[in-house]
């Protein structure tokens, strides 16, 4: 483990030349460079790398509350809490992996009165990145949570990017008070602020116009919804950890359980997986 900007960092390397950077604070993937040397995740140049602060970009782990949908701090506490680095290694297919763990403490129980164990496994391939979040209920009572893998994809220009695969899907538009609509477009383009929860989204989506004029395919399991978010110019100005026109170089496409919570009985477990793969140009 190395240190970066005052925070410990786990560096993953693949024989192809692909690289990933994972911070135990928040179990946060804050860098993914593919074998061609192209950075696939957006991280703001103003992002804070400080204990207890969220990193702006990469893949924040949202748990146990999505956004402001409950009494906890926005997006819960997992993204600002130090996780344990439980191991690193290489899979039989050559993927480099790291495992991080988080369990309840007095501090978490003061916010959310449940006993739990969470694990995040990151696996890096030549042109792929897999992130798996597993949550177990280790307490004596039932618990419920919402969650997301808040993925900031780097794009060349968000005005020329699009998310494919959402036509016909019902979505909740947070900019219109959570009103429900049905997506009519085969390719969801971004021409202004967008903040939508696509409910029951397909498990395979394609993001056109990613960095390097490529596409990124997102496949998910156990995460029913997909969030599409970009703050646009006015929203970005309200974020102290996002600079100038950086919003043009990012598009969040987030697998999530946001519309309905996950319910776990005592001893129950849940797993959600996101697989990102660099595809053909587009």
Long-range contacts (C-beta under 8 A, 24 or more apart in sequence): 1-85, 4-49, 5-49, 6-49, 6-50, 6-51, 7-49, 7-50, 7-51, 8-85, 10-85, 10-88, 10-98, 12-88, 12-96, 12-97, 12-98, 12-122, 12-124, 13-96, 13-124, 14-94, 14-95, 14-96, 14-124, 14-125, 14-126, 15-94, 15-126, 16-125, 16-126, 16-127, 17-126, 18-124, 18-125, 18-126, 18-127, 19-124, 20-96, 20-122, 20-124, 20-129, 22-98, 22-100, 22-122, 23-49, 23-55, 24-82, 24-83, 24-84, 24-85, 24-100, 25-51, 25-52, 25-55, 25-80, 25-81, 25-82, 25-83, 26-54, 26-55, 26-60, 26-61, 26-78, 26-79, 26-80, 26-81, 26-83, 27-61, 27-78, 27-83, 27-100, 27-102, 27-120, 28-55, 28-58, 28-59, 28-60, 28-61, 28-79, 29-58, 29-59, 29-122, 29-129, 29-131, 30-55, 30-57, 30-58, 30-59, 31-58, 32-124, 32-129, 32-276, 34-126, 34-127, 34-278, 35-126, 35-127, 36-127, 36-212, 36-278, 38-211, 38-212, 38-214, 38-278, 39-154, 39-211, 40-129, 40-153, 40-154, 40-210, 40-211, 40-216, 40-276, 40-278, 41-151, 41-152, 41-153, 41-154, 42-152, 42-153, 42-154, 42-155, 42-246, 42-249, 42-250, 43-152, 44-241, 44-242, 44-243, 44-246, 45-243, 45-246, 46-240, 46-241, 46-242, 46-243, 47-241, 48-241, 51-82, 52-80, 53-80, 54-79, 54-80, 55-79, 56-239, 56-241, 56-242, 57-152, 57-250, 58-152, 59-131, 59-149, 59-150, 59-151, 59-152, 59-274, 60-149, 60-150, 61-120, 61-133, 61-147, 61-149, 61-150, 62-146, 62-147, 62-148, 62-149, 62-150, 62-254, 62-256, 63-118, 63-133, 63-135, 63-145, 63-147, 64-112, 64-114, 64-116, 64-143, 64-145, 64-146, 64-147, 65-112, 65-145, 65-146, 66-146, 66-147, 66-148, 66-256, 66-257, 66-258, 67-174, 67-258, 69-146, 69-258, 70-146, 72-111, 72-112, 73-111, 75-148, 75-150, 76-112, 76-145, 76-147, 77-107, 77-108, 77-111, 77-112, 78-102, 78-118, 79-150, 81-108, 83-118, 83-120, 86-119, 91-123, 93-125, 94-125, 95-123, 95-124, 95-125, 95-128, 95-130, 96-123, 96-124, 97-121, 97-122, 97-123, 97-124, 98-122, 103-138, 104-138, 104-139, 114-139, 114-141, 114-143, 115-139, 115-140, 116-143, 127-277, 127-278, 128-275, 128-276, 128-277, 128-278, 129-275, 129-276, 130-273, 130-274, 130-275, 130-276, 131-273, 131-274, 131-276, 132-271, 132-272, 132-273, 132-274, 133-271, 133-272, 133-273, 134-269, 134-270, 134-271, 134-272, 135-262, 135-264, 135-269, 135-270, 135-271, 136-264, 136-267, 136-268, 136-269, 136-270, 137-264, 137-265, 137-266, 137-267, 137-268, 137-269, 138-267, 139-266, 140-266, 141-266, 142-263, 142-264, 142-265, 142-266, 143-263, 143-264, 144-261, 144-262, 144-263, 144-264, 145-261, 145-262, 145-264, 146-256, 146-257, 146-258, 146-260, 146-261, 146-262, 147-223, 147-256, 147-257, 147-262, 147-272, 148-223, 148-227, 148-254, 148-255, 148-256, 148-257, 148-258, 149-223, 149-254, 149-255, 149-256, 149-272, 149-274, 150-227, 150-252, 150-254, 151-218, 151-252, 151-253, 151-254, 151-255, 151-274, 151-276, 152-250, 152-251, 152-252, 153-207, 153-210, 153-211, 153-216, 153-250, 153-251, 153-252, 153-253, 154-210, 154-211, 154-249, 154-250, 155-207, 155-209, 155-210, 155-211, 155-249, 155-250, 155-251, 156-209, 156-210, 156-211, 156-212, 156-213, 156-249, 157-209, 157-248, 157-249, 158-190, 158-209, 158-230, 158-247, 158-248, 158-249, 158-250, 158-251, 159-189, 159-190, 159-191, 159-248, 160-209, 161-189, 161-190, 161-207, 161-208, 161-209, 161-210, 161-251, 162-187, 162-188, 162-189, 162-190, 162-207, 162-208, 162-209, 163-187, 163-188, 163-205, 163-206, 163-207, 163-208, 163-228, 163-251, 163-253, 164-188, 164-205, 164-206, 164-207, 164-208, 165-201, 165-202, 165-204, 165-205, 165-206, 166-198, 166-201, 166-202, 166-205, 166-226, 166-228, 169-198, 169-199, 169-200, 169-201, 169-202, 170-198, 170-199, 170-200, 171-196, 171-197, 171-198, 171-199, 172-196, 172-197, 172-199, 172-259, 188-228, 190-228, 190-230, 190-251, 192-232, 193-230, 193-231, 193-232, 193-234, 193-235, 194-228, 194-229, 194-230, 194-232, 195-227, 195-228, 195-229, 196-227, 196-228, 196-229, 197-225, 197-226, 197-227, 197-256, 197-258, 197-259, 198-225, 198-226, 198-227, 198-228, 199-224, 199-225, 199-259, 200-224, 200-225, 200-259, 201-225, 201-226, 205-253, 206-279, 206-282, 207-251, 207-253, 208-282, 209-282, 210-278, 213-281, 213-282, 214-278, 214-279, 214-280, 214-281, 214-282, 215-278, 215-279, 215-280, 215-281, 215-282, 216-276, 216-277, 216-278, 216-279, 217-276, 217-277, 217-279, 218-253, 218-255, 218-274, 218-275, 218-276, 219-274, 219-275, 219-277, 220-255, 220-272, 220-273, 220-274, 220-275, 221-271, 221-272, 221-273, 222-257, 222-270, 222-271, 222-272, 222-273, 223-255, 223-256, 223-257, 223-272, 223-273, 223-274, 224-256, 224-257, 224-259, 224-260, 225-255, 225-256, 225-257, 225-258, 225-259, 226-253, 226-254, 226-255, 226-256, 227-252, 227-253, 227-254, 227-256, 227-258, 228-252, 228-253, 228-254, 229-254
